[in-house]
Amino acid sequence: MEEIPPRPDVIVPGEKVYLGPIRRDLARVYQRWMNDLEVVVTLTVLRRVPLTEEDELDWFDAARRDTSSKMFTIYERPDDRPVGNIGLHEIDFQSGTSEVGIVIGERSVWGRGYATEALSLLVDYAFTVLGLNQVWLRYVAMNERARQVYDRVGFREAGRLREAVRVGQRRYDLVFMDLLAREFRSPVLAEKLRLPRDGA
Ligand SMILES: CC(C)(COP(=O)(O)OP(=O)(O)OC[C@H]1O[C@@H](n2cnc3c(N)ncnc32)[C@H](O)[C@@H]1OP(=O)(O)O)[C@@H](O)C(=O)NCCC(=O)NCCS
């Protein structure tokens, strides 16, 4: 069992989980998630398993320096246990767009709604704090669990690249989804920051 460092900063507060910073001292925890084949089977990082602690520290240092991305750790309430990572990638302030990505690395907490809440908090941050207009994502068509989450947060399918991904011996479509700021009602941050909810 890894040692969990002192209480993280709460950046976007939720009910079951909250978003806080990624932390170098959690690299060993992130490494364990990324080396869990059941977690990464539909992710591109699968090709890089087994990841060493150095790989994970390199990832952390790159993520910290990358000004076009914002990575968070998802922490479980009330114990502040890190359970996953979530982030905005390829943020384009000119266009007002960003890709989103999520991993709940602790498989024992899957199915509790953590991903749904964490994604909704991240989208709130993207629209309410960063002022983006559209967020998008991609997932491998076999990932039904992820699709449920994206549907619930309000993403709509934008299209798919047919048979663009191979997992094991099978080929799957790569599905793209997007969500616009005007289609999303801020669950937390508009009220917390005393901003209009609809961006008006
Ligand atoms: C996909 C992932 C983020 C979902 O996390 P989670 O915390 O379990 O998600 P939630 O609990 O918010 O929602 C999962 C929903 O999918 C449903 N679900 C679970 N297994 C399912 C399946 N095989 N088919 C369809 N729906 C399923 C659950 O019932 C739940 O819905 P419910 O709350 O209505 O019961 C998590 O499993 C994960 O990190 N997987 C590995 C990485 C990954 O795939 N990331 C996304 C890549 S694009």
The ligand as an ORCA input file, in Angstrom:
! r2SCAN-3c Opt
* xyz 0 1
  C     -14.910      4.139    -18.182
  C     -14.699      4.553    -16.728
  C     -14.088      5.949    -16.701
  C     -16.058      4.556    -16.011
  O     -15.832      4.850    -14.635
  P     -16.967      4.572    -13.533
  O     -16.595      5.350    -12.318
  O     -17.199      3.135    -13.404
  O     -18.213      5.256    -14.224
  P     -19.621      5.542    -13.550
  O     -19.788      4.729    -12.324
  O     -19.784      7.031    -13.458
  O     -20.596      5.038    -14.690
  C     -20.445      3.760    -15.275
  C     -21.795      3.381    -15.834
  O     -21.632      2.413    -16.831
  C     -22.485      1.304    -16.516
  N     -21.810      0.119    -16.990
  C     -20.920     -0.608    -16.332
  N     -20.511     -1.641    -17.092
  C     -21.181     -1.551    -18.239
  C     -21.200     -2.317    -19.422
  N     -20.427     -3.395    -19.572
  N     -22.027     -1.926    -20.409
  C     -22.793     -0.830    -20.275
  N     -22.800     -0.069    -19.179
  C     -22.013     -0.438    -18.178
  C     -22.598      1.308    -15.060
  O     -23.735      0.589    -14.683
  C     -22.682      2.768    -14.771
  O     -23.998      3.197    -15.014
  P     -25.034      3.354    -13.792
  O     -24.415      4.350    -12.857
  O     -26.246      3.865    -14.480
  O     -25.179      2.022    -13.213
  C     -13.783      3.564    -15.968
  O     -14.334      2.285    -16.083
  C     -12.366      3.551    -16.489
  O     -11.560      4.371    -16.090
  N     -12.064      2.593    -17.391
  C     -10.724      2.449    -17.933
  C     -10.261      3.662    -18.720
  C     -11.271      4.101    -19.736
  O     -11.880      3.287    -20.413
  N     -11.416      5.417    -19.868
  C     -12.237      6.012    -20.885
  C     -11.504      5.903    -22.143
  S     -12.189      6.766    -23.463
*
